[in-house]
Amino acid sequence: GQQLNQSPQSMFIQEGEDVSMNCTSSSIFNTWLWYKQDPGEGPVLLIALYKAGELTSNGRLTAQFGITRKDSFLNISASIPSDVGIYFCAGQLDFGNEKLTFGTGTRLTIIP
Amino acid sequence: SQTIHQWPATLVQPVGSPLSLECTVEGTSNPNLYWYRQAAGRGLQLLFYSVGIGQISSEVPQNLSASRPQDRQFILSSKKLLLSDSGFYLCAWDNRNSPLHFGNGTRLTVT
């Protein structure tokens, strides 16, 4: 089946730094989603991408739908302590009509 | 707006006891419903999904079962819990008009 490779697995950064993470797939998707999970809570949807090449922002977060439809990127600018958590990417070929394929997550830690 | 409710938030159960976790969705009709499990510090494993009442698809063989008695209700059950059933269980929903949204999760500890 489809697999998503999400990298890096973990990041240790200082407050104020920018963050970049990405997901690559062995096959194409028509929807890319990015989620953030705080400890002990369910993942929360950050950004949804529906078109190849699309670049979408949500505050300090920016995500891009790769032009090949096999990858997506998430950038966080000027990180703050509340950015700590696990970030998951997910891809879907037929929106709302099939289960998502999730990446393995990127754990973001901010070093004081 | 749509909301998803999942309960209980935490649960401690002895080995061999039954389990029932409930999830309900409000503000939408005919959602796709999902149960995921997450081991500590790990990724999301899809256990069951349902596209309609009484329609359940199982993703992995296990000690658990799921049921959908009503359109917006999804239940995760077990007749006899195992230690390996411990984990963080997440209910989620989506449909043609909305991407996947998760509930707040249930932390299950089997002792």
Chai-1 contact restraints between the chains, C-beta under 6 A:
chainA,res_idxA,chainB,res_idxB,connection_type,confidence,min_distance_angstrom,max_distance_angstrom,comment,restraint_id
A,L33,B,P99,contact,1.0,0.0,6.0,A-B,restraint_1
A,E41,B,N104,contact,1.0,0.0,6.0,A-B,restraint_2
A,G42,B,L90,contact,1.0,0.0,6.0,A-B,restraint_3
A,G42,B,F102,contact,1.0,0.0,6.0,A-B,restraint_4
A,G42,B,G103,contact,1.0,0.0,6.0,A-B,restraint_5
A,G42,B,N104,contact,1.0,0.0,6.0,A-B,restraint_6
A,G42,B,G105,contact,1.0,0.0,6.0,A-B,restraint_7
A,P43,B,F102,contact,1.0,0.0,6.0,A-B,restraint_8
A,A48,B,P99,contact,1.0,0.0,6.0,A-B,restraint_9
A,G96,B,D94,contact,1.0,0.0,6.0,A-B,restraint_10
A,G96,B,N95,contact,1.0,0.0,6.0,A-B,restraint_11
A,G96,B,R96,contact,1.0,0.0,6.0,A-B,restraint_12
A,K99,B,L46,contact,1.0,0.0,6.0,A-B,restraint_13
A,K99,B,Y49,contact,1.0,0.0,6.0,A-B,restraint_14
A,L100,B,L100,contact,1.0,0.0,6.0,A-B,restraint_15
A,F102,B,L44,contact,1.0,0.0,6.0,A-B,restraint_16
A,T104,B,G43,contact,1.0,0.0,6.0,A-B,restraint_17
A,G105,B,G43,contact,1.0,0.0,6.0,A-B,restraint_18
